[in-house]
Amino acid sequence: MELAQIIKIARGDEPADTILKNCNVINVFTGEIIPTHLAIAHSRIVGLGDYEARQAVDLEGRYVAPGLIDSHVHIESAMVPPPEFARAVVPRGTTTVITDPHEIANVLGLEGIRYMLEMAKYNPLSVYVNAPSCVPSTHMETTGASLEWYDLEPLQREEYVIGLAEVMNFPGVVAGDEGILNKIRSFKGVVKDGHCPGLSGKGLIAYINANIGSDHESTTGEEILEKLRLGMYVFLREATNARNLKALLPYVTPDNAHRICFCTDDRQPADLLAEGHIDFMLRTAIAHGIPPITAFRMATLNPSEYFHLHDRGAIAPGRRADLMVFSDLQAPVAEMVYRGGKLVAQNGQVLPWQREVRHSILRSSMNVDWDQVDFTIPATGNQVRIIGAIVDQLLTQHIIEETPRADGKVVADPDRDILKMAVIERHLATGKVGKGLVRGIGLKRGAIASTVAHDHHNIIVIGADDQSMLAAAHAVANTKGGMAAVEGDTILSQLPLPIAGLMSDQPIEQVRDQMDDLLRVTHQLGSPLHDPFMAMSFLALPVIPSLKLTDHGLVDVDQFKLVSLFV
């Protein structure tokens, strides 16, 4: 809409398109709740107060807040492409997400990033992209692509690319590695997100000097306070396998809340559909004592200011009419959602939208040299390193114990909660297989496997015996990617993920049902975890302490180097 016409409508000389009457507006600028009417023209709020409009909607005293913003999410972790992800989150009040497509980028490189950009079009959700900074995340893993600064630089000309995504190689930044520093230099003048779990003191100061402005990996109050004091924004996270929100809410104060945002990072279909998205974090924060308007600021204005998205994040003249309508201030549940002035969801359902049929053919992402796959580990030492999984955390323990052995070989010992684990390279058919041991997954028999293994997304498999492990690995490969639970040679349950081995081509509800069945079967195999597959996927991420496994072998993240299984 042309500026002169907008001004005429704002003056009251021409009618608006829509007026939302009798609403209580959440003003995130002043902390007030203002009874008024909202006038909308095209995609914008043009005025507050009495206006004429072609269409009137009486909200009968309901609250209206800005549409919610997810400050950091990997859409691929929802195991569906952007249109299905939108169906899950928009009815809950989310109107904007800032996504980092580094999952698919590690599999398919720029082809994967452009696929996500294309699939994000023509949806009832604004999807902004931060260019992946770490493909691969380290030199200690094999990925399907490697993106240098000159590969990423053209993405800055894309309309919806707004910055550089989480700089996970924080040891490289602190050490002055030129590869990662060149990426930071090439994204001069735009937002650069961080990822620095446990980094403190002069190391953290050095990291921030690279103009990295945020972090979402804090797990303690001391950690977020140090980062806030040094000028970072802190994103509180509530993912499927990293539930940090409740532990960190006591450290939110009236003086620092304006530098804190919400993010979901990695959240799977069952949690999105049952608990919710950013709205779940909003309700949780309020229930734990955060004033409602402060909580709304953390979900709206704060991320809009950090990401320089000044056209949204608040209800004011000239801002986008991205709105969440609800009735209960103490437990907000979206009843109506407007995006760009259009009603896009009501009573928990996305309304039909005009959606172009878009097809994108991606190259194969499943290339395994099966002749090299062997899970045998000769027992050449008396003590072994064991990855210790921690419930609801991405951090792991570095455990040293007596070697579980039989007939001169390392074996799983379910009675001691020690299982075998392997990571099979699946991008370039190199034949590499990393082998290790893990505690905390809890299987008593059988095996589970997945092609979701952050961030390289090779095949990861954990089991009580080699036969089940091999069958599980073949099962996920045969569906061009996915997840499986197996006992012996019998596939008990399976979720195909044929899009890059990360996402399904089915509706998110069907993905949820398949995942529920997988979890049911895996619990029957002995695992007590809420989501063993999500927990397993992060056991392969070599940028979060302390001990992880890639196709190259065991990684001591604290020392940032490969180490032997045997001590």
N, C-alpha and C positions, 0 to 999 in steps of 0.2 A: 504494500500500500504506500502511495506517495506521501511524503512528509507533510505537504500543505493540507492534504485531506485529513491526516491524523490530527493535525492541530485544530482543524475545524470541528472534528468530533470531540476533541478534548475541551474545546470552548463551549460545546453544547449546541453548535450551529447545525450539525448533522447527526443523525442517529447512529449509535454504535451497532455492531452486529448482534451482540448478546449482552444482557445485563444479568448478573447474579445478584438477586435481591435478598435482603434480610440475612446477611451473613456476618459472622464474627471473624474478622481478618486477623491472623497472626502476624504482627509487625515485628520482623526479626531485627529491624534497625533500632527500635526503641524499647522493645520488650513489652509492648502493649497489646491488648486485644481490643480491636476497634469495631464496633457495630457500624456497618455501612453497606453500600452496594458496590459491585465491581462491574465496570463497563469494559467490554472487550471488543476490539476491532481487528479483524483478520487474526493475526497470531499474538497480538499484543494487548496488554492492559493499557487502556487510554485514560481511565479516570476512576476515582473513588467518590461515591456520592450519588446524587440524583441525576440520572441520564435517561434519555430516550433510547430505545433499542428496538430492532426488528424482532428480537426474540427475548423473552423474559423467563428466567428460571428462579422460582422462589425457593431458597434454601432453608427457610423457616428456622433461622437461628443457628444453623450448623456452622462449624468452624471451617475456615479456609486457610490452608497453609501453602507455601511454595511447594512445587513438586520436589520429591526427594532425589538426592544425588549420591551415587555410589562413587567414592573417590578412587577406588582401586579394585578392579575385578578382572579375572581371567574368565571370559565367557565360556571358553572351551571346557572349563571345569564343571559347568552345568551339563556337559555331555550332549548339548544340542547347539545348532547354529543360532545366530542372533534373532531371527524371527520367532523361534520357539522360546528362546530366553525372554524375549519381550512379552510373550503371552503369560509367562510366569510372574514377572516382576511389575509390569505396568499396573495391573489391577490392585497392587499393594501400595501404589502411590509413587513409585519410582518413575521419573520422567527423563533422567539423564544418567548415563554411566560413563566413566572414564576407564577404558579397557586397555589392557596390555596383552596383545596377541602373541606373546612369546612362546606359548605352548605350541601352536601350529607353526610358528616361525622356526622353531627348533626341528620340526619335522620337514617342512616344505619351503622354508626360507621366504623370500619376497612373494612367491606364488601364494603361500598361505596367508600372508598379511593382506594381500589384495583381495583374496577370497573373502576374508572377514569384512573388509571395507565394503565390498560389493554386497554382501549378504545383509549388511547393516542398513542399507538404503530401504526406503519405503516401508518403514515400520513405525508403530506408535511409540517409539522410544528414541531419544537422541543418544547416539553412540559416538563418543569421541575416543580417539586412539592416541596412546603414547607409543612411539616407536620403540621396539624391543632393544634394549641396550646390551644384552648379554646372550648372544646366540653364537656359540654355546655360552653357558654360564661360567665354565672354567675350561682349562686345557685337559682336564682329567676325565673326559667323557667323549663319546662319539655321538654326533648329531647328524641330522639330515641336511644341514646347511650351516654355513658360517658367514655371518654378516659383519662387515667392517664399516667404518664410518662413511666411506664413499658409497657403499650399498644403501645405507640408511638415508643419506643426505637428500635424495630426490623425494623421499616421503614427506619432507617438510613443505612441499608444494601442494600436498593434498589438503583439501579444505578441512577435513575432520581430524587431521593429525595435529596435535597441539603441544607436544613435548617429547621428552625422552623418558622412557619407562624405567622402572626400578633398576638402579645400578647395583646389581647383586654382587658383582666382583669387588666388594669393598676392600679386600686385601690388596687387590691390584691398584685400586685408587690410592690407598695409603702408601703403597710401595712405589708409586709413580710410574706404573706400567703405561707405556706410550699407546698401546692399542686401545685401552679403555679411555685414556685421557683424550685421545683424538676424537672419540665419539662425543665426549662431553664438550670439547671445543667446537665441534661442528654444529652443536645445538645451542650455540650462544644466544642468549636473549629470550629463551623459552623455558618453561618449567622442566625441571629435572627431578624425577622422583628417586627416593632412596630406598635402600634395603641394607640395614647394618645391624643385625641382631647381636647384642652383647658388646658392641663397639663402644669404647669409653675413652675418657682422657684425651691425650694428644692425638691418638689415632682417630677419634671422632672429630676432633677439631680439624685435622688434616682433611678428612672426608668432606666436611662441610665447606671447607675452603674451595672445593671443586664446584661450588654453587649448586649443591644438591640440597633441595629444600624440604624434603619430607621423609618420614619413615613409618612403616606399618608393622614392624617386626618386634616392637617392644613387648616384653612379657612381665616386667616388674615396674612398680611405681618409680623407683630410683632411676630406671632407664628412661622413662618418658619425661621425667622432670629434668634430667640432664640435657636431653635433646631440646626440650622447650626452652630452657635457659640459654642455650646456644643458638636459638633463633629458628629451629626447625618447626614445621608443622608436624603434628603427630596424628596418624590415622589409627583409631582404635578398630581392632579387627574382630569379627565374629564369623569365622569360616566353619566348614564342616569338621575339620580336624584341628583347628587352631582357635579355640574358644577363649579369647583373652579379655573379652569385654568386661565381665563382672569383676574380675580381679583388678582392673585398671580404673574403673569408674570412681573409686574413692579419691583418686588423685586429680580429678577434674574439679577446678575451683572457679569462682567468679572471675578471678584474675587471669586464668590461663585458658578458659573455655573457648575463647575466640580463635585459638590456634589449634583446635582439635576437630577432627572430622571422623566420619564413620566409613568403614569399608568392609566388604565381604570377602575379597581376595579369591578364595576357592570355595564355592558352595554348591552342593549337589542337589539334584531334583527333589529328593524326599524332603530335605530341609527347606528348600525354596517354597515348595507347595504346602508343607505342613506348618512350619514356623513362620516363614516369611523371608523378607529381604532386608532392606534398610529399615523398613517399618518395624521389624522385629527388634532391631537394635534400639530404635526410638522408644518403643514400649518398655524394653528392658531397662534402659537408662532412666526413664521416668519412674519406673517401679523401684529403682534403687536410689531414689532421692535427687536425681538431677531435675531442676525446674523444667517444666514442659517447654517453655519458649527457648531456654538454653539448649535443650536437646534438639529442638527443631533447627536452631542455628547451626549446630554441628552437622546436621543432615542437609542443609540448604545453603545458607549464606557463606559459611566458612569455606566449603569446597569451591563455590563459585568465585570467591575472591582469590583463593590460592591458584586456581587454574585460569584466572583472568577471563572467566565466562560471566562478564558483567551484565549480560542480557537476561540472566535468570537468577534463581536463588533467593528471590525476595518478591513481595507483592508491592509494586510501585509503578507509577506511570512510565511507560516505555519498556518495561520488562516483559519478557515472554509470559504469556498466560499459561504457564505450566503450574497446575494447581491440584491440591489434594483436599477433598471435602470429607469431613468426618464429624462425628457427634460427641465423642468422649475425649476430653482433653487429657485425662489421666491414662487412657489406654487407646491411642488413636488407631482406628482401623478405617482404611479408605472405603468410602461409599461411592464416590464419584471421582474420576481422575480426568483432568483436562490437560492436553498437551498441545501447545501452540494454539490455544483458544478453542479447540475441538474436544468434545467429550469422547474419550477413547476407551474408558472402562467404567463399569457400573456394577455395584454389588458383587465384586470379586471376579468379574468376567470381562475380558477384552471385547469391545464391540467390533463387529466386522469392519475391516478396512480394505481399501482398494490396494491390492498387492500384486505387483507384476510377478509373473512366473519367471524365475531366474534359474538358469542352469549353469553350473560351473563344473567342469571336468578336471579333477585333480589327479596328478600322476600317482602311481603306486607308492605307498609308504611302507610296504612290507617286503623286505629283502633280507632273508636270513640264510646263512650258510649252515644248514642243519648238520652237515657232516662234521662240523667242528663243535657241536653242542654236546658237552659231556659234563655232568655235575659231580663226577668223582673228584675227591680231594684227598690226596695221600696225607696221612697223619705224620708230619715230619717234625712236630714240636709238641711239648707237653702242655703248653698254655696257648690259648687262642683269644683273639679279640672278638667280642660279641657286640653287635649293635643293640642298644637298649632302647626300645620304643617307649615313649612317655605318653600317657593317655592325654588326649586333647591338646597336644603340643607338637610342634615341628622339630623342636630340639630333641636330640637323642643322647643317651649315655654311652660312654666308652668303657665297656666292661671287659675285664680280663679274668678268665676262669680256666680250669682244667679242661683239656681237649676231650670232647665226647668222641669216642672211637670204637670201631669194631673191625676186625680183620685188617688192621693197618690203615683204615680209612676213617676220615672224619664223617660222622653221621649225625643226624638229628636226634635229639633226646627230648621228646615231648614231656616226659615226666619232670624234667628240669626246666621246662618251657624254653628249650633251645631248638630252633628250627633252622633248616638249611635255606639259603637264599641265593638267588642268582639273577644277574642282569645280562640279557642276551642282546647284542647289537642287532638292530633290525633295519637300518637305513641303507647301509653300503655293502652288506654281505661280507664284512671283514672277518667274521668268525669269532670275534672277541666275546668271551664270557667271563664276567666278574663273579666270583664265588665268595660267600661269607656265611655268617651265622647271625641269627636275630633272636632277641627275647622280647616278649611283650605282645606278640600277635596271638598266641594262645592256642593254635591249632593242636588237636590231639591226633588227627589223622588226615590224610588227603593233602591237597595243595590248592592254592589260589594263584592266579596269574592275571596280568593286566598289561596293556600297552600304554597306560597312563602312568608315567614314571617321571616325575618332575626333575629337570626340565628337558632332558634329552629324549624322554619318551621311548626308550627302548623297552623290550619285553622284560618285565620284572615278575619273578615267581618265588613263592615261599611255600615250603611244604615239609611234611613229616617223612617223606620217602622220595627217592629219585624217580621212581616210575610215575608217581602221581604228578611230580613237578614237570616231567617231560610231556606228559599227556596234556597238562594244563597249558603249557607253552604252545604246543601245536594247536590246541583248541582256539586260542585267541588269534593265532596267525591265520587259521583257516577261514575266519570271518573278516579278514583284512583289518584286524584290530578289535579290541574289546576287552572284556573281563570274563573269567570263568572260574568255577569251583569244581574240582575233580577229585575222585577217589579211585585209585588204581588207574584203569583205563576208561572209567565211566565218567562222562561229563554230567554233573549233577544239576548245574544251572549255568546260564551264559547270557551275556549282554553284548551283542555285536555293536562295534563302533567303527563303521567303515569309512567315515570321513576323517582321514589322516590318522586313524587309530585312536581318535580323541572324541569324536562326536557321532551321534546316531542320526539317521535320516528319518526317524519316527517321531510322533508327537511326544512332548515331554512327559505327559501322563503315562504313556506306554514305557518310556525309559524308566520312570519312577517305579512302575510295577515290576519291570524286569530286575531293577536294582534291588527292590525289596525282596524278591525271591532269592537273588544271589546272597543277600545278607542273611536271610533265613537259613539257607543251606550252610553258609559259612559258620553261623552260630552253632548249627548242629554238628559241624566238624570240630567245634570246641572253642572258637574264638569268642571272648566276652566283649570285644570292642564294639562301640556304636557303629563304626564303619571301618572294618579292617582294610578295605581296598583303598580308601583315602589315606589311612595311616601308612599302608605299604607304599603308596605312590611317593611319599615324601622321604622314605628311607633311602632314596636314590638321588637326593638333591644335595650336591656337594658344596653348597654355600651356606648351610645352616648347621652349626655345631651339634654333636661333636664328632660322631663317626657315621659315615655313609658308604654306600656301595654303588659303583658304576660299572660299566662294561670293562673299564680299565683295571678295576680292583677296589680294594678298601681305601677310602679317603679319610684321613685324619684332618678334619676341617679346622681344628684349632691350630695345627701346624701347617695347614694348607698344602698337604703333600700325600702321595700314595704311601701306604704302609702295608707290611705283610700281615696275612691272617694270623701267623704265629708270632708269639712274642719271643 
